[in-house]
Amino acid sequence: MPTENELFSAVDALLEQVPEDDLPPPAERRRLREASGLSQAQIATALKTRRETVANWEAGRTEPRPPQRAAYARLLERLAERFPAPDHTPAPGPAPEAFTGPAPVPAPAPEAPAALVPAERTAPSGTKPSAPSRRPGTKKAAATQAAPAAADPRFENGPLAVVDVDDDGQVVAYCVGGLVLDVPARTLPALVDWTLEEARLGQARLHRYGKDADPVLVLTPAALERYGLPAELSPEERRAGRLATGHKVVKQIAKAGQQLTQRGFGAWARVYRDPQGSRRRCVQLCIPAWGALPVDEWDDKNDPKLPTLHAADLARFLGTYAERVMTPRGTTAVTGLELMTALRPPTRAQKDEATGEFRQAFNDDALTRLYDVVECEVPDEHPVLKGKYARHHQRTPAEMLMEEPYNWCRPLTDDECMRPYLVAIDVNMAFAAAANGLTVGLDGPTHLKNPAFDPALPGSWLVDLSHVDLARVGINGRAIDADRLPSPFTPTGEHPTGPAWYATPTVAYAVELGFDVAPIEAYVRTRTGRYLDPWYKRLRDAYVATMADLGVTTAMGGSEFLDAMARSKGADPALSLLLKAIKATAKGGIGKLRQRNRGQVPYYEPWPALERTTWRPDIRAAVLSSVRVSMHRKMLKTAAAAGVYPVAIGTDALVYPSPGPSPLDFLPHTPEGKPAPGTFRLGVSPGMVKHQGTQTVLWAEQQFEEQGGVFNIANLIRTDPATGEGE
């Protein structure tokens, strides 16, 4: 047995290995390093550890362990001697306006946010952006900065992660909020299982009857190489949109007992195991190198930024989109459509009072099943039209519902040529704004002959509106020059010449203008609802929040708004990309309601989109009809208030002659300086307008001479190339 003195000696030897002074708090560790001009990478190299580990120590999420702990304490002690703490701390100023992205857990002592910009602009040359690291099972934050519980502990690490390989060859997963997880998986099937069992990734359902979002893993080129996937698909695989079934990774997935969906292993691949009870076990893989994030939806066409974005910044970018919109499910169009069903789930579990068992029930406010289609509402290649028309027949408005956005342009009058400028304004989130409060059909069509028009019944109406004469329309006692306005009933702005199919909002507008209508035929829906309202509100809030991050708020109007918009263009490129993705989600979601055959099958053969309950061309037509009618209503009010008329309209952009280069030079205002009621109003909210660009009248005349008049100047007047894309 050891003696008491021997035990005391052993304890004394152990105490000699512990530094006399404990480590300073995390904030002081960071201050000392920054004061010395050292980088986290330099400290990590000296201590034979990883840069992410040093960042973790400075964030207080983990503490150094021997042997690095004593050496780290010695370094901080020497730095404290050279760079003592100031006697007083200055009062903190306002945090800079910057984009941090949502964090999975709020920090008790928030730091100034760091802008989401490419890695080379946020870190010293040759280093990665600072991102704390946490491995599953390791010690969490120190008591001075303990991370509180997440809103949903199942998804405490956020909705998605970007999987990359660091400089040490270690596979890591960058999550939202700067969190970095070490990934032990050496194969893709193991990566899927790790995600399902340990990563704690995903997003809680957006509706009580909905489903939790599957975790998304974004694979960088380095991760593709590590897991045996090609850097790009072969030409044959690109045409098929998926990896060849004989590829070794596809075989690994099958051998591991995992499954792929029918779409196979493409840019957006789903790998899943059979559910455990009610728990879904599925992981979605996003591969940007294979085209998962198209440049026309997620990036800047003229200066792509995503390919060079560091994995941590990409995680913040996509994580913020997930937080404000939803976890991406594919393209922005696919995500826009999925958002509709996530907010209006078609089914719910309902308890049978007799048996006590739960069964599936349909929700009354959702699209729940497939219904018969209407010939006038479907595109030319639909199977229902097979044998109906001769080959290459162009259907007329009396045979086809042609509700589309405006594409209209007219010559300038002599008086308009005397005004030096053409100013383009653009309607914010036009498609989403048109969906707000719109009543749509939730059931199948009911066919009516010679019905009385009922604006409460959404659907398609065959009616003759050629008698509607805008010259007879007076606004506040003022006559309108109808020759300088487009017709509200056709996308081209031309006056209708006979019976044609129209959506309910178009016919209702004719009645609003004071004209009688006598429908010949109609297909209406009798079970109705404002199906798109939550979808609009979700996208509106995402758009407004992102604009606020750029320094443009809903409280601004007039010149203040225009100045803020001008400053926002160079504020944060990544925020501009996020804004573009939100707008593309709104536009693409509406377009998906009538997704056409993209060459998947021969003409007149069913294509996959027709199997969706959300394939509803009548709802798309109602939204586009509402866009056009809303713009025309404001055109009338503007003409009555100020006597100004548009010369061109392209989707949601309008061009007006103006005495000055700003929208304030022609938009009408009251004597008090407020926008005239019912006219176009400058502001950030959806449905309001912003400045798209300005050109001179001389420029327009030159364009007309060169182009021969076969073009639309509304598509050319853009100060900012990212605007005017049919948002």
Long-range contacts (C-beta under 8 A, 24 or more apart in sequence): 17-66, 17-70, 18-70, 19-69, 19-70, 19-73, 19-74, 19-77, 21-73, 21-77, 22-73, 23-63, 23-64, 23-69, 23-72, 23-73, 23-76, 24-76, 24-80, 25-60, 25-144, 26-57, 26-58, 26-59, 26-60, 26-142, 26-144, 26-145, 27-109, 28-76, 28-80, 28-85, 29-57, 29-58, 29-76, 30-58, 31-83, 31-85, 32-76, 32-79, 32-80, 32-83, 33-58, 33-79, 35-79, 35-83, 36-79, 36-82, 36-83, 39-124, 39-127, 40-127, 40-130, 41-124, 41-126, 41-127, 43-72, 43-75, 46-71, 46-75, 47-71, 47-72, 47-75, 50-133, 50-166, 50-168, 50-170, 51-127, 51-128, 52-131, 52-132, 52-133, 52-166, 52-172, 52-180, 53-133, 55-130, 55-131, 55-132, 55-133, 56-132, 56-133, 56-134, 59-132, 59-141, 59-145, 59-178, 60-141, 60-142, 60-144, 60-145, 61-132, 61-133, 61-134, 61-140, 61-141, 61-142, 61-145, 61-147, 62-133, 62-134, 62-138, 62-139, 62-140, 62-141, 63-139, 63-142, 97-549, 97-550, 97-551, 97-571, 98-549, 98-572, 99-316, 99-320, 99-549, 99-572, 99-574, 99-575, 99-578, 100-316, 101-176, 101-177, 101-315, 101-316, 101-317, 101-319, 101-320, 101-323, 102-158, 102-176, 102-177, 102-319, 102-320, 102-323, 102-324, 103-176, 103-177, 103-178, 104-150, 104-155, 104-156, 104-157, 104-158, 104-175, 104-176, 104-177, 104-179, 105-147, 105-148, 105-149, 105-150, 105-156, 105-177, 106-148, 107-145, 107-147, 108-145, 108-146, 108-148, 109-145, 115-572, 115-574, 116-313, 116-316, 116-317, 116-320, 116-572, 116-574, 116-575, 117-313, 117-572, 117-573, 117-574, 118-305, 118-308, 118-309, 118-310, 118-313, 118-574, 119-308, 119-309, 119-310, 119-312, 119-313, 120-308, 120-310, 122-310, 122-313, 123-310, 128-166, 128-167, 128-310, 128-312, 129-310, 129-312, 129-313, 130-178, 131-174, 131-178, 131-179, 131-180, 131-312, 132-178, 132-179, 132-180, 133-172, 133-179, 133-180, 133-181, 133-182, 134-179, 134-180, 134-181, 135-181, 135-182, 136-181, 136-198, 136-199, 151-204, 152-204, 153-200, 154-200, 154-202, 154-204, 154-212, 155-200, 155-201, 155-202, 155-203, 155-204, 155-212, 155-215, 156-200, 157-181, 157-199, 157-200, 157-201, 158-201, 158-319, 158-322, 159-201, 159-202, 159-203, 159-213, 159-215, 159-216, 159-319, 159-322, 159-323, 159-327, 160-201, 160-215, 160-216, 160-217, 160-218, 160-286, 160-315, 160-318, 160-319, 160-322, 160-327, 160-328, 161-199, 161-201, 161-215, 161-216, 161-217, 161-218, 161-315, 162-217, 162-218, 162-220, 162-311, 162-312, 162-314, 162-315, 162-318, 163-191, 163-217, 163-218, 163-219, 163-220, 163-223, 163-311, 164-220, 164-222, 164-223, 164-311, 165-220, 165-222, 165-223, 165-225, 165-226, 171-223, 171-226, 173-199, 173-217, 174-311, 174-312, 174-314, 174-315, 175-201, 175-315, 175-319, 176-315, 176-316, 176-319, 176-320, 176-322, 176-323, 177-319, 178-312, 178-316, 180-312, 187-227, 187-228, 187-252, 187-256, 188-227, 188-228, 188-229, 188-249, 188-252, 188-253, 188-271, 189-252, 189-253, 189-255, 189-256, 189-258, 189-271, 190-256, 191-217, 191-227, 192-253, 192-258, 192-271, 192-283, 193-256, 195-283, 196-273, 196-281, 196-283, 202-327, 203-322, 203-326, 203-327, 205-342, 206-326, 206-339, 206-342, 206-343, 206-538, 207-342, 207-343, 207-344, 207-345, 209-345, 209-347, 209-348, 209-349, 209-363, 210-341, 210-342, 210-343, 210-345, 211-280, 211-342, 211-345, 212-280, 213-322, 213-326, 213-327, 213-342, 214-270, 214-280, 214-282, 214-283, 214-284, 214-327, 215-283, 215-284, 216-283, 216-284, 216-285, 216-286, 216-318, 216-322, 216-327, 216-328, 217-283, 217-284, 217-285, 217-286, 218-286, 218-287, 218-288, 218-292, 218-311, 218-314, 218-315, 218-318, 219-285, 219-286, 219-287, 219-289, 220-288, 220-289, 220-311, 221-289, 224-287, 224-289, 228-252, 229-287, 231-289, 232-289, 232-290, 233-290, 240-264, 241-266, 241-267, 242-266, 242-269, 266-290, 267-291, 267-292, 268-292, 268-329, 268-330, 268-334, 284-329, 286-328, 292-330, 294-331, 296-584, 297-331, 297-332, 297-333, 297-580, 297-581, 297-584, 297-588, 298-332, 298-577, 298-580, 298-581, 298-584, 299-577, 300-573, 300-576, 300-577, 300-580, 300-722, 301-721, 302-721, 305-573, 305-574, 305-577, 306-577, 309-574, 313-574, 317-574, 317-577, 317-578, 320-578, 321-578, 321-581, 321-582, 324-541, 324-542, 324-545, 324-546, 324-582, 325-538, 325-539, 325-542, 325-581, 325-582, 325-585, 326-538, 331-588, 332-581, 332-584, 332-585, 332-588, 333-584, 333-585, 333-587, 333-588, 333-589, 333-591, 333-592, 334-588, 334-592, 335-585, 335-588, 335-589, 336-584, 336-585, 336-586, 336-587, 336-588, 336-589, 336-590, 336-592, 337-588, 337-589, 337-592, 337-593, 337-614, 339-535, 339-538, 339-539, 339-585, 339-589, 340-531, 340-532, 340-535, 340-589, 340-614, 341-366, 341-367, 341-614, 343-534, 343-535, 343-538, 344-531, 344-534, 344-535, 346-613, 364-442, 364-527, 364-529, 365-442, 365-529, 365-531, 366-442, 366-531, 367-442, 367-531, 367-613, 367-614, 367-616, 368-442, 368-613, 369-613, 370-611, 370-613, 371-443, 371-444, 371-445, 372-444, 372-445, 373-617, 374-445, 374-460, 374-523, 374-618, 376-400, 376-401, 376-460, 376-462, 376-501, 376-523, 377-401, 377-460, 377-523, 377-617, 377-618, 377-621, 378-617, 379-594, 379-596, 379-597, 379-617, 381-596, 381-597, 381-603, 381-604, 382-604, 382-610, 383-604, 383-605, 383-606, 383-610, 385-604, 386-604, 396-500, 397-490, 397-496, 397-500, 397-501, 398-462, 398-498, 398-499, 398-500, 398-501, 399-501, 400-501, 401-460, 401-501, 401-502, 401-503, 401-617, 401-618, 401-621, 402-490, 402-491, 402-500, 402-501, 403-491, 403-502, 403-503, 403-506, 403-620, 403-621, 403-622, 403-624, 403-625, 403-628, 404-491, 404-624, 405-430, 405-491, 405-624, 405-627, 405-628, 405-651, 405-652, 405-726, 406-486, 406-491, 406-493, 406-628, 406-631, 406-649, 406-650, 406-651, 407-491, 407-492, 407-649, 407-650, 407-651, 407-712, 408-486, 408-491, 408-492, 408-493, 408-648, 408-649, 408-712, 409-647, 409-648, 409-649, 409-711, 409-712, 409-713, 409-714, 410-484, 410-486, 410-493, 410-647, 410-648, 411-647, 411-704, 411-709, 412-647, 412-657, 412-697, 412-700, 412-701, 413-484, 416-645, 416-647, 416-657, 416-697, 417-697, 417-701, 419-657, 419-658, 419-659, 419-697, 420-659, 420-696, 420-697, 421-657, 421-658, 421-659, 421-660, 421-661, 421-665, 421-694, 421-695, 421-696, 421-697, 422-647, 422-655, 422-656, 422-657, 422-658, 422-694, 422-695, 422-696, 422-697, 422-699, 422-700, 422-713, 422-717, 423-655, 423-656, 423-658, 423-661, 423-662, 423-663, 423-665, 423-666, 423-691, 423-693, 423-694, 423-717, 424-653, 424-654, 424-655, 424-656, 424-691, 424-692, 424-693, 424-694, 424-695, 424-714, 424-717, 424-718, 424-724, 425-653, 425-654, 425-656, 425-663, 425-667, 425-680, 425-689, 425-690, 425-691, 425-692, 426-652, 426-653, 426-654, 426-689, 426-690, 426-691, 426-692, 426-723, 426-724, 426-727, 427-627, 427-631, 427-652, 427-653, 427-654, 427-687, 427-688, 427-689, 428-543, 428-683, 428-684, 428-685, 428-686, 428-687, 428-688, 428-689, 428-690, 428-727, 429-539, 429-540, 429-543, 429-583, 429-586, 429-686, 429-687, 429-727, 430-627, 430-631, 430-651, 430-652, 430-686, 430-687, 430-726, 430-727, 431-586, 431-587, 431-590, 431-623, 431-624, 431-627, 431-652, 431-726, 431-727, 432-535, 432-536, 432-539, 432-540, 432-543, 432-586, 432-686, 433-536, 433-627, 433-630, 433-686, 433-687, 434-623, 434-624, 434-626, 434-627, 434-630, 435-532, 435-533, 435-535, 435-536, 435-590, 435-623, 435-626, 436-532, 436-533, 436-536, 436-537, 436-540, 436-686, 436-687, 437-530, 437-533, 438-505, 438-530, 438-532, 438-622, 438-623, 438-626, 439-528, 439-529, 439-530, 440-525, 440-528, 440-529, 440-530, 440-531, 440-532, 440-616, 440-618, 440-619, 440-622, 441-524, 441-525, 441-526, 441-527, 441-528, 441-616, 441-618, 441-619, 442-525, 442-527, 442-528, 442-529, 442-531, 443-525, 443-526, 443-527, 444-525, 445-523, 445-524, 445-525, 445-618, 446-523, 446-524, 446-525, 446-526, 447-521, 447-522, 447-523, 448-519, 448-521, 448-522, 448-523, 448-524, 449-520, 449-521, 450-518, 450-519, 450-520, 450-521, 451-519, 451-521, 451-522, 451-524, 452-519, 453-507, 453-508, 453-511, 453-517, 453-518, 453-519, 454-524, 455-504, 455-507, 455-508, 455-511, 456-528, 457-504, 457-522, 457-524, 457-525, 457-526, 457-528, 458-503, 458-504, 458-524, 458-525, 458-528, 458-618, 458-619, 458-622, 459-503, 459-504, 459-522, 459-523, 459-524, 459-525, 459-618, 460-501, 460-502, 460-503, 460-522, 460-523, 460-524, 460-618, 460-621, 461-501, 461-502, 461-503, 461-504, 461-507, 461-519, 461-521, 461-522, 462-499, 462-500, 462-501, 462-519, 462-520, 462-521, 462-522, 463-499, 463-500, 463-502, 463-507, 463-517, 463-518, 463-519, 463-520, 464-496, 464-498, 464-499, 464-500, 464-518, 464-520, 465-489, 465-496, 465-500, 465-502, 465-507, 465-510, 465-515, 465-517, 466-495, 466-496, 466-497, 466-498, 467-515, 468-496, 468-510, 468-513, 468-515, 470-513, 472-514, 473-513, 473-514, 473-636, 475-636, 475-637, 475-639, 475-640, 476-640, 476-641, 478-640, 480-636, 480-639, 480-640, 481-639, 481-645, 484-639, 484-645, 485-632, 485-635, 485-636, 485-639, 485-645, 485-646, 486-632, 486-646, 486-649, 488-628, 488-629, 488-632, 491-628, 493-649, 502-625, 503-618, 503-621, 503-622, 503-624, 503-625, 504-622, 504-625, 505-622, 505-625, 505-626, 505-629, 506-625, 506-628, 506-629, 508-629, 509-629, 509-632, 509-633, 523-618, 525-618, 531-619, 532-619, 532-623, 535-589, 536-686, 539-582, 539-585, 539-586, 539-686, 540-685, 540-686, 542-582, 543-579, 543-582, 543-583, 543-686, 544-684, 544-685, 546-575, 546-578, 546-579, 546-582, 547-579, 547-684, 549-575, 550-575, 550-576, 550-579, 552-684, 553-684, 554-683, 554-684, 554-685, 556-683, 556-684, 557-675, 557-681, 557-682, 557-683, 558-664, 558-673, 558-682, 559-664, 561-682, 561-683, 561-684, 561-690, 562-662, 562-663, 562-664, 562-682, 562-691, 565-690, 565-691, 569-720, 576-722, 580-722, 583-725, 583-727, 584-725, 584-727, 586-727, 587-725, 587-726, 587-727, 590-620, 590-623, 590-624, 591-620, 593-617, 593-619, 593-620, 593-623, 594-620, 594-621, 627-652, 630-687, 633-678, 634-678, 634-679, 634-680, 637-676, 637-677, 637-678, 637-679, 638-667, 638-668, 638-676, 638-679, 638-680, 641-668, 641-676, 641-679, 642-666, 642-667, 642-668, 642-676, 642-679, 644-668, 647-700, 647-713, 648-712, 648-713, 648-714, 649-712, 649-714, 650-712, 650-714, 650-715, 650-724, 651-724, 651-726, 652-724, 652-726, 652-727, 653-692, 653-714, 653-715, 653-717, 653-723, 653-724, 654-680, 654-714, 655-713, 655-714, 655-717, 657-697, 658-694, 661-694, 662-691, 662-694, 663-689, 663-691, 690-723, 691-719, 692-717, 692-718, 692-719, 692-720, 692-723, 692-724, 693-717, 693-718, 693-719, 693-720, 693-723, 693-724, 694-719
